Amino acid sequence: MSTTTTEHMTRDVHLSGKDLMAMVQLRPQDVGKYAIVPGPRERLDSLVKKMENPVKNFSFMEYNMHTGTIGGIKVTAINGGRFAADTAITTEILCNAQVKALIRIGSCGAMRKDIKIGDFIMTTGCVRGDGVSPYYVDDKFVTLPDAGLTQKLTAIAKNVAATAGLTVHEGKVWSTDAILRETKEIVNGVIDKGAVGVDMVSAPFLTIAQTYKIPAVSILAVSDNLITGQMGFINPDYYLAEGMLIQMAMELIKQLEGK
């Protein structure tokens, strides 16, 4: 009579952030003091064109990391992922590479009628609906961006946005993995928790940065509106806002360095 023996894992973790760094052959000295983290590759490409002497650190799967300078300041840029799971991978790499501050420039849906396509939402906190952050923290954990970075970036963003007649709104962002289940029952529930925008990235990005005690901030361009039903993915204001996000992040870094 045969018997089956159950074998349990004895190692603490199968794959760590340090292992990811080794896989892409990245060292802390290879990266900048600051990291700008857009989502899509196209926004990364636009950012890299504005950097001085960019060098590609690695290409891994669909992720690309470049390091160069902005006004003489060493900066790293990586397309940080469109979803919670791939965002966790790139954020772990950045945190283990010992980047000193993380700046997310992403996109989101609005959950207030007065927020227009092309406006910006400055993330002041998160309603965590993603599937990654619960593996890092418990339900009582409060996900927050760095207060100092947020204050500085908000002021910069308002000045930049005003030149195009766009507005910077401040509030919580709900991060969800189920983009096709943004039903009125679920959406109204997170609005009641204070959320004014929805994305798939800010919660895991900020949560992981917090666990590593690395200052991080997230600002998002509005691409659609869940309340009005407006879709603005081909709206010129949205594409204008995407370019402004890069300008805002670059100005924040210069200000932090006193330039």
C-alpha positions in Angstrom: 0.0 0.0 0.0 1.5 3.3 -1.1 1.7 6.4 1.1 2.0 10.0 0.1 4.3 12.3 2.1 3.5 16.0 2.1 6.6 18.1 1.8 6.4 21.7 3.0 8.5 24.7 1.9 11.2 25.5 4.4 12.8 28.6 2.7 11.5 31.9 3.8 10.7 33.0 0.3 11.0 31.5 -3.2 11.9 34.7 -5.0 12.9 38.0 -3.4 13.4 41.6 -4.7 17.2 41.0 -4.4 16.8 37.9 -6.6 15.0 40.1 -9.2 17.9 42.5 -9.1 20.4 39.7 -9.7 18.3 38.4 -12.6 18.5 41.7 -14.4 22.1 42.3 -13.3 21.3 45.6 -11.6 23.4 47.1 -8.8 22.5 50.0 -6.5 25.3 52.1 -8.1 23.7 51.7 -11.5 20.5 53.7 -10.6 19.8 57.3 -9.8 18.8 59.0 -6.6 15.3 59.4 -7.9 13.1 57.1 -10.0 10.3 58.3 -12.3 7.8 55.5 -12.9 5.3 55.8 -15.8 3.0 52.9 -16.6 3.1 52.4 -20.4 6.2 52.1 -22.5 5.2 55.0 -24.7 5.3 57.4 -21.7 8.7 56.0 -20.7 10.0 56.6 -24.2 8.9 60.3 -24.1 10.6 60.6 -20.7 13.9 59.1 -21.8 14.0 61.5 -24.7 14.1 64.4 -22.2 17.0 62.8 -20.2 20.6 63.6 -20.7 22.9 60.7 -21.8 20.4 57.9 -20.9 21.8 54.4 -20.6 19.6 51.3 -20.7 20.0 49.4 -17.5 18.0 46.4 -18.7 15.2 45.0 -20.8 13.3 42.2 -19.0 10.1 40.9 -20.4 8.2 44.1 -21.3 10.0 46.3 -18.7 12.8 48.7 -19.7 14.9 50.7 -17.3 17.1 53.7 -18.3 19.3 55.9 -16.1 20.6 59.3 -17.2 20.5 62.8 -15.8 18.0 65.6 -15.6 19.7 69.0 -15.1 22.8 67.1 -14.0 20.9 65.0 -11.5 21.1 61.2 -11.8 17.6 59.8 -12.4 16.3 56.4 -13.3 13.1 55.8 -15.4 11.2 52.5 -15.8 7.8 51.6 -17.2 6.5 50.4 -13.9 3.6 48.3 -14.9 -0.1 48.8 -15.8 -1.4 46.3 -13.2 -0.9 45.5 -9.5 1.2 42.3 -10.1 3.7 43.8 -12.6 3.8 47.0 -10.5 4.9 44.9 -7.5 7.8 43.4 -9.6 9.2 46.8 -10.7 8.7 48.5 -7.4 10.5 45.7 -5.6 13.4 46.1 -8.0 13.6 49.9 -7.4 13.3 49.5 -3.6 16.0 46.8 -3.5 18.2 49.0 -5.7 18.0 51.6 -2.9 16.5 54.4 -4.9 15.9 57.3 -2.5 12.5 58.5 -3.8 9.9 57.1 -6.2 7.6 59.3 -8.4 4.7 57.6 -10.1 3.2 59.4 -13.1 0.1 57.4 -14.2 -3.5 57.6 -15.3 -6.8 57.0 -13.7 -10.6 57.2 -13.9 -12.4 60.0 -12.1 -15.2 59.4 -9.6 -16.6 62.9 -9.3 -18.6 64.8 -11.9 -16.5 67.9 -11.7 -13.2 66.2 -12.6 -12.6 66.6 -16.3 -10.6 64.5 -18.8 -7.0 65.8 -18.7 -7.3 67.0 -15.1 -5.0 65.5 -12.5 -5.5 63.6 -9.3 -2.9 63.9 -6.6 -3.1 60.7 -4.6 -3.4 61.5 -0.8 -4.2 57.9 0.2 -5.6 54.7 -1.1 -8.6 52.4 -0.9 -6.9 49.1 -1.5 -8.8 46.8 -3.8 -5.9 45.1 -5.5 -4.7 41.6 -5.0 -1.1 42.3 -4.2 -1.0 44.6 -1.2 -2.8 42.2 1.2 0.3 39.9 0.9 2.4 42.8 2.3 0.2 44.4 4.9 -3.0 43.6 6.9 -6.4 45.2 6.6 -5.6 47.9 9.2 -2.6 49.3 7.3 -3.1 52.8 6.0 -1.4 53.3 2.6 -0.1 56.8 2.2 2.2 58.7 -0.1 5.1 60.7 1.4 3.7 63.9 2.8 6.6 66.1 1.9 6.9 64.9 -1.7 3.1 65.2 -2.1 3.1 68.8 -0.8 5.9 69.8 -3.2 4.5 68.0 -6.2 1.0 69.4 -5.6 2.2 72.9 -5.8 4.3 72.2 -8.9 1.4 70.4 -10.6 -1.1 73.2 -9.9 1.3 75.7 -11.6 1.9 73.5 -14.6 -1.8 72.5 -15.0 -3.0 76.1 -14.8 -1.1 76.9 -18.0 -3.5 74.7 -19.9 -6.7 75.4 -17.9 -6.6 72.0 -16.2 -7.1 71.3 -12.5 -5.3 69.3 -9.9 -7.7 67.5 -7.6 -6.5 65.9 -4.3 -8.0 62.7 -2.8 -7.8 59.0 -2.2 -7.4 56.6 -5.2 -9.0 53.2 -5.3 -6.8 50.6 -6.9 -8.6 47.5 -8.4 -7.6 44.5 -10.4 -11.1 44.1 -11.8 -11.5 46.8 -14.4 -14.6 45.2 -15.9 -16.3 45.0 -12.5 -16.5 48.7 -11.7 -20.2 48.3 -11.0 -22.3 51.0 -9.3 -22.6 48.9 -6.1 -18.8 48.6 -5.8 -17.9 52.1 -7.1 -20.4 53.8 -4.8 -19.0 51.8 -1.9 -15.5 53.1 -2.4 -16.7 56.6 -3.1 -18.2 56.4 0.4 -14.7 55.6 1.7 -13.4 58.8 0.2 -12.0 57.8 -3.2 -12.2 60.3 -6.0 -10.2 58.3 -8.6 -9.6 54.7 -9.7 -6.5 53.0 -11.1 -4.8 49.6 -10.9 -1.4 50.7 -9.5 -1.2 53.3 -6.8 -2.1 51.1 -3.8 0.6 48.4 -4.4 3.1 50.9 -5.5 2.8 53.1 -2.4 2.3 50.2 -0.1 5.5 48.4 -1.1 7.4 51.7 -0.9 6.1 52.2 2.6 7.2 48.8 3.7 10.7 49.6 2.5 10.5 53.1 4.1 11.2 54.8 0.8 9.4 58.1 0.1 7.0 57.7 -2.8 4.3 59.9 -4.5 1.7 59.2 -7.2 0.1 61.8 -9.5 -2.4 60.6 -12.2 -3.9 62.1 -15.4 -7.6 61.6 -15.8 -8.5 59.4 -18.8 -12.2 58.7 -18.1 -15.0 59.4 -15.7 -17.0 56.6 -14.0 -19.8 59.0 -12.9 -20.5 60.6 -16.3 -19.5 57.7 -18.4 -17.1 59.8 -20.4 -14.2 58.1 -22.2 -11.3 60.3 -23.0 -8.5 57.9 -24.1 -8.3 59.8 -27.5 -9.1 63.2 -26.0 -6.3 65.7 -26.8 -6.5 67.0 -23.2 -5.5 63.6 -21.9 -2.5 63.4 -24.1 -1.5 66.9 -23.1 -1.8 65.9 -19.5 0.4 62.9 -20.1 3.2 65.2 -21.3 2.6 67.5 -18.3 3.2 64.6 -15.9 6.7 64.3 -17.2 7.3 68.0 -16.8 5.9 67.9 -13.2 8.1 65.0 -12.2 11.2 66.6 -13.6 10.5 69.9 -11.9 10.0 68.1 -8.6 13.4 66.5 -8.8 15.1 69.8 -9.6 13.4 71.4 -6.7 14.4 68.7 -4.3 18.0 69.2 -5.4 17.7 73.0 -5.1 18.0 73.6 -8.9 
